[in-house]
Amino acid sequence: MPIGPAHLHGPQAVGAPHGTRAVQPDGPPDSAQIHDEVETSDPAQLLEQVRQLPEIRQDRVDAIRAKIAEGSYETKEKLDVAIERLLDEIG
């Protein structure tokens, strides 16, 4: 196959015979485009909620248990307040 100025390639487009490609930068990507994301599992979220609860006041728990045992703790007013608080928390 002849090579050199006497060698003809035939008809070609007016533009360059090779297409141009976008040049990728050699450096790291722009820091504004980088972002981190953290996902936690359901058990981990529950543990975090438990950690945020206030400490248990054992003296108060013992007093309420004693009232429940003797039957003097549950009243209609207390149940109404408890139900209201529960509905507020759920809704």
C-alpha positions as CSV (number, residue, x, y, z in Angstrom):
1,M,0.0,0.0,0.0
2,P,1.6,3.3,-1.0
3,I,2.2,5.9,1.6
4,G,3.1,9.6,1.1
5,P,2.0,12.6,-0.9
6,A,1.1,10.5,-3.9
7,H,-1.5,8.5,-1.9
8,L,-5.1,9.7,-2.3
9,H,-7.8,8.9,0.2
10,G,-10.9,9.6,-2.0
11,P,-13.7,12.0,-1.2
12,Q,-13.9,13.3,2.4
13,A,-16.1,15.8,4.3
14,V,-15.0,19.4,4.5
15,G,-14.5,19.2,8.3
16,A,-11.7,17.2,9.9
17,P,-11.9,13.4,9.3
18,H,-12.0,12.7,13.1
19,G,-14.7,13.9,15.4
20,T,-13.8,15.9,18.5
21,R,-14.4,14.7,21.9
22,A,-15.1,16.6,25.1
23,V,-12.0,16.8,27.2
24,Q,-12.5,15.6,30.8
25,P,-10.7,17.7,33.4
26,D,-7.7,15.9,35.1
27,G,-8.4,17.4,38.5
28,P,-11.0,16.4,41.0
29,P,-14.6,17.5,40.4
30,D,-15.9,20.9,41.7
31,S,-16.3,20.7,45.4
32,A,-19.7,22.4,45.2
33,Q,-21.0,19.3,43.4
34,I,-20.0,16.8,46.1
35,H,-22.4,16.1,48.9
36,D,-22.7,13.4,51.5
37,E,-25.8,11.7,52.6
38,V,-26.5,9.5,55.6
39,E,-29.4,7.1,56.0
40,T,-30.1,5.4,59.3
41,S,-32.1,2.3,59.8
42,D,-35.4,2.1,61.6
43,P,-33.8,0.4,64.7
44,A,-31.1,3.1,64.8
45,Q,-33.8,5.9,64.7
46,L,-35.7,4.2,67.5
47,L,-32.5,4.0,69.6
48,E,-31.9,7.7,69.1
49,Q,-35.4,8.5,70.2
50,V,-34.9,6.3,73.4
51,R,-31.7,8.2,74.1
52,Q,-33.5,11.5,74.0
53,L,-36.1,10.4,76.5
54,P,-35.8,12.0,80.0
55,E,-34.4,9.8,82.8
56,I,-36.9,7.7,84.8
57,R,-37.9,9.1,88.1
58,Q,-38.0,5.8,90.0
59,D,-39.7,7.4,93.1
60,R,-42.6,8.6,91.0
61,V,-42.9,5.2,89.2
62,D,-43.0,3.4,92.6
63,A,-45.7,5.8,94.0
64,I,-47.9,5.3,90.9
65,R,-47.4,1.5,91.0
66,A,-48.6,1.5,94.7
67,K,-51.7,3.5,93.8
68,I,-52.5,1.2,90.9
69,A,-52.1,-1.8,93.2
70,E,-54.5,-0.3,95.8
71,G,-57.0,0.7,93.0
72,S,-56.9,4.4,93.6
73,Y,-54.9,5.6,90.6
74,E,-57.2,5.2,87.6
75,T,-59.9,7.9,87.5
76,K,-62.1,9.1,84.7
77,E,-60.3,12.5,84.6
78,K,-56.8,10.8,84.4
79,L,-58.0,8.5,81.6
80,D,-59.4,11.5,79.7
81,V,-56.1,13.4,80.0
82,A,-54.2,10.3,79.0
83,I,-56.3,9.8,75.9
84,E,-56.1,13.5,75.0
85,R,-52.3,13.4,75.2
86,L,-52.1,10.2,73.2
87,L,-54.3,11.7,70.4
88,D,-52.2,14.9,70.4
89,E,-49.0,12.9,70.1
90,I,-50.4,10.7,67.3
91,G,-52.0,13.5,65.3
